[in-house]
Amino acid sequence: MRTLFSLALLLSSSLASAASLDYLGPKGTYSDQAAQLYAAQSGLKVGQALPTITAVSVAVATGQSQYGLIPNENSVGAFVTETSGLLAKGDPGWRIVGELALPISNTLLVKPGTPASAVKTIISHPQPFKQSAGYLAKTFPNVARQEVASTAAAAEAVSKGDGTTAAISAPAAAGVYGLEVLAADIQDDKTNATSFWAVQRAGQAFPAKLPNRVVVMLDAPAASPALGELVSGLRALGFTARNVQSWPLGGGLGGYRFVLGFDSGYGYPLDRVERTVSGTQKALLLGAWRKN
């Protein structure tokens, strides 16, 4: 499976040897897989598996975690709801310093020796059911489905079951829970992928001095020219807007909090990016890193 990796944590060897990366658990999930990959490529240590995205966010913002890995966007399911909810509240207390894009390979797992004909129930998180709907309709049209909180929870349930259940899960869950792969890559969209942000506590310097990917939070009241000014200013540096999220500010119609992602083909000096963003009223540089 080809993994698309974007690394922007330019750490000294002494810092990298000590720093750890906490992530959304439990073991055997896609987040676990992403954390293993990011840590290996960046020289970090894999840290704690935390129960929610909010828990990862709070741990980094309060300094309990040195770095965190937070799922941000899926190519099929769009922005991750819990992460977006954190941003909707304003400054989350962390800054984005790197990114990893992980291809999603939905895998059907069973107890060793279980044939497809013995499967009576398939267990998974709601998202894999949506992502593999075509495969399931064709291959298991009359098999019951059971939704659980995570793909790892599904794998664990199968490992404790009677051999008539299967789980749609991440490939890594097979080794964690002692299961066998009955079918691999069952997602309907073979390009399905999820992006993860590597984050550090706010107030620290961005490691990348020539970033080519930038994320900005902007509060723009009704009739404010700030959004246009920000986009124009970053365009002058060679950045193009790639995505946007928005939520009402309240207090009347027309005011919005925006989180905007920008790309550049070459990158631009960090100090110029920081000056451009700070020159726009109520704009916050939420992330800056170099995508290789």
Disulfide bonds with the S-S distance in Angstrom:
none
